Amino acid sequence: MKENRRNAIKNILTGTAAIAAAPLMPSIASCMPAGNALKGNIRHAVCRWCFDDLSVEQLCIEAGKIGIEGIDLVGPKDWPTLKKYKLFSSMCNGAEISLVKGWNDPQYHSTLIKNYTEHIDLVAAAGYKNLICFSGNRNGMDNETGLKNAAAGLQQIMAHAEKKGVVIQMELLNSKVDHKDYMCDKSAWGVALCKAIGSPNFKLLYDIYHMQIDEGDVIRTIRDNHTYFGHYHTAGVPGRHEIDDTQELNYPAIMKAILATGFNDFVAQEFMPAAKDKIASLKKAVEICDV
């Protein structure tokens, strides 16, 4: 199933038209259907690729019914549909080459710098904020070299990101099960990269599922490093399915820990529904995380 996400990300690269700026999202309460009693502490989102059997428009409609504010991993070509339904592109994509060809390898820097410079403009013009990036695979490279390479490349786009108010976020992915050889597979490496870059507009997308697999100790890690975490993804461990009591993570406790850090941005569901009624699973996941 991980190929679905890679293909979805690749397909977004075709959407390059600039979108007119939009006003900031209204509050959760103003977007929710009557009777949908979300607490409003968590800004809920969902990852597009996990529900790719639905059209973007269908997903927007269903998300709105639940009270979800944003959709992750959507590029420029689908932003007009999100705007139509008053949903936020909570983690934009489309500038990356792939998950495996990333900022740790200087041979990709010229392409990435061009892509991200252009995409930062698109994200800002559309009224959005977060833009995803990836470290790339090691391919025999040691962690220190990869960190220096990634910092040198990313520093060339950060002044532009700061000027436009766009936050570049590198996702932490596990290299044990899903993304063999991926370099940014530990929080410590990602935090060291944040410190090396030294920009408030570079942060980490802390994927709870991935980091439970590769390092565990999720709540302590969030408490200790929350300054560097700009976004969160969820999924059940093991299996990347529903986040209910069929898996090992205590998501209500994790959400409370996130809120205790003062975090006020998006938490996106990124699980692959195993149940027949996928939307019911999504609704339940939002309720579990709505602390």
Secondary structure, DSSP 8 states (H G I E B T S, - for coil): -HHHHHHHHHHHTT-------------HHHHS-TT----SSSEEEEEGGGGTTS-HHHHHHHHHHHT--EEEEE-GGGHHHHHHTT-EEEEE--S-S-SSS-TTSGGGHHHHHHHHHHHHHHHHHTT--EEEE---B-TT--HHHHHHHHHHHHHHHHHHHHHHT-EEEEE---TTTTSTTBS--SHHHHHHHHHHH--TTEEEEEEHHHHHHHT--HHHHHHHHGGGEEEEEE--TTTS---STTSS--HHHHHHHHHHTT--SEEEE-----SS-HHHHHHHHHHHH--
